[in-house]
Every structure is written in C-alpha cells, then in structure tokens.
C-alpha cells in the first residue's frame, strides 16, 4: 500500500528553522516524485516544491525559494523539507504527496498531479 507520513512540525519563532520529514512506504522513491504542499487556515492548498526520485530534480515555489530546501534519500525512502528564515506567513499544515507518474516531465507544485497524501503536520510560526 502506497503511503507517505509527514513528521517534524511544531511551533517556531520568526526567523527560526524547522525540518519536516516525509517517510514513504509501499513503493520506492526511485521512480516517483514527492511534492510538498501547505494549507493555511481559510486558504487553498498550495505547492511548496517537489523532488524527483529518479534524477533529483527539485522545484520550488517562488514564495519559498532561497529559504526552503527539499532533499531526499532513496535508500531511506525519505524526503525532507528544510525550512529556514520562517515567518508567520509560513504557518500552515504541511503535506507531502506522491506525484502520479501519469504526469510525465518535471514535477510541479500542481495539487491535482498528486495522490496518496499524508495526514499533514502543523507548522506554527509565532513569537
């Protein structure tokens, strides 16, 4: 059974850092891309970025470029989202999901291209 589980959320002060993990099971990352998404209260779910397990390609949303870093270890079947210079606008529930391989080409932050979502992990940036 394809499954992803997020962890690592919590409360952090503005300017701080947090690292989220996405542990995959039931499939190998070698052939899939993993996307990170977030959903703030009252807002639509938005793409944060993605990483291809096949070639390591990484894509970031403009809002997090230069502050967030996505990495992965196929041997551990795990993807991480390192978040630095956090600000209150980053407060949200963060999700990882598996990109449907039907969508070829490079991974994107388009929600509809992903399935097998995790339960999410909450990140709160506040002083």
TAZIGI-V199384 format. One record per pair of residues at least 12 apart in sequence whose C-alpha atoms are under 8 Angstrom apart, sorted by the first residue. I is the first residue (numbers start at 1). GAP is how many residues later the second one is. D is the distance in whole Angstrom. If there is no record, write none. Layout:
<<I;GAP;D> <I;GAP;D>>
//
This chain:
<<1;24;7> <1;25;5> <1;26;8> <2;22;8> <2;23;6> <2;24;4> <2;25;6> <2;114;7> <3;21;6> <3;22;5> <3;23;6> <3;113;6> <3;114;8> <3;115;7> <4;18;6> <4;19;5> <4;20;4> <4;21;6> <4;92;7> <4;93;7> <4;94;8> <4;112;7> <4;113;7> <4;114;5> <5;16;8> <5;17;5> <5;18;5> <5;19;7> <5;91;8> <5;113;5> <5;114;7> <5;115;8> <6;14;7> <6;15;5> <6;16;4> <6;17;7> <6;89;7> <6;90;7> <6;112;6> <6;113;7> <6;114;6> <6;115;6> <7;13;6> <7;14;5> <7;15;7> <7;113;8> <7;114;6> <8;12;5> <8;13;6> <8;113;7> <9;112;5> <9;113;5> <9;114;5> <9;115;8> <10;111;8> <10;112;6> <10;113;5> <10;114;6> <11;112;6> <11;113;5> <11;114;6> <11;115;7> <12;111;8> <12;112;6> <12;113;5> <12;114;6> <12;115;8> <13;73;8> <13;74;8> <13;112;5> <13;113;5> <13;114;5> <14;71;7> <14;72;5> <14;73;5> <14;74;6> <14;111;6> <14;112;6> <14;113;6> <15;69;7> <15;70;4> <15;71;5> <15;72;6> <16;68;6> <16;69;6> <16;70;6> <17;65;7> <17;66;5> <17;67;4> <17;68;6> <17;69;6> <18;64;6> <18;65;5> <18;66;7> <19;61;7> <19;62;6> <19;63;4> <19;64;6> <20;60;6> <20;61;5> <20;62;6> <20;63;8> <21;57;7> <21;58;6> <21;59;5> <21;60;6> <22;56;6> <22;57;5> <22;58;6> <22;74;6> <23;54;6> <23;55;5> <23;56;7> <24;53;5> <24;54;6> <25;52;7> <28;46;7> <28;49;6> <29;24;5> <29;25;7> <29;45;6> <29;48;6> <29;49;8> <30;23;5> <30;24;5> <30;44;6> <31;21;8> <31;22;6> <31;23;5> <32;20;6> <32;21;5> <32;22;7> <32;66;7> <32;67;7> <32;68;8> <32;69;7> <33;17;7> <33;18;5> <33;19;4> <33;20;5> <33;21;8> <33;65;6> <33;66;5> <33;74;6> <34;16;6> <34;17;6> <34;18;7> <34;19;8> <34;45;8> <34;62;7> <34;63;6> <34;64;5> <34;65;6> <35;12;7> <35;13;8> <35;14;6> <35;15;4> <35;16;6> <35;61;5> <35;62;5> <35;63;6> <35;64;7> <35;72;8> <35;73;8> <35;74;7> <35;79;8> <36;12;5> <36;13;5> <36;14;6> <36;45;8> <36;58;7> <36;59;6> <36;60;4> <36;61;7> <36;73;8> <37;12;7> <37;57;6> <37;58;5> <37;59;6> <37;60;8> <37;72;8> <37;74;8> <38;54;6> <38;55;5> <38;56;4> <38;57;6> <39;53;5> <39;54;5> <39;55;7> <40;51;6> <40;52;4> <40;53;6> <41;51;7> <45;66;8> <46;63;7> <46;64;8> <46;65;7> <47;14;7> <47;61;8> <47;62;4> <47;63;6> <47;64;7> <48;12;6> <48;13;5> <48;15;8> <48;16;7> <48;61;7> <49;12;6> <49;21;7> <49;59;7> <49;60;6> <50;20;7> <50;57;6> <50;58;6> <50;59;7> <51;19;7> <51;20;7> <51;21;8> <51;56;7> <52;54;8> <52;55;7> <53;19;8> <53;21;7> <56;16;8> <57;49;8> <57;50;8> <58;12;7> <58;49;8> <59;48;7> <59;49;7> <59;50;8> <60;49;8> <61;48;7> <67;16;6> <67;17;5> <67;18;6> <67;19;8> <68;13;7> <68;14;5> <68;15;4> <68;16;6> <69;12;6> <69;13;5> <69;14;7> <70;12;6> <86;39;7> <87;38;6> <87;39;8> <88;36;7> <88;37;5> <88;38;6> <89;36;8> <90;33;8> <90;34;8> <90;35;7> <91;31;8> <91;32;5> <91;33;5> <91;34;5> <92;30;6> <92;31;6> <92;32;7> <93;27;6> <93;28;5> <93;29;4> <93;30;6> <94;26;5> <94;27;5> <94;28;6> <94;29;7> <95;22;7> <95;23;6> <95;24;7> <95;25;4> <95;26;7> <96;21;6> <96;22;6> <96;24;7> <97;17;6> <97;18;6> <97;19;6> <97;20;4> <97;21;6> <98;16;5> <98;17;6> <98;18;6> <98;19;7> <99;14;6> <99;15;4> <99;16;6> <100;13;6> <100;14;5> <100;15;6>>
//
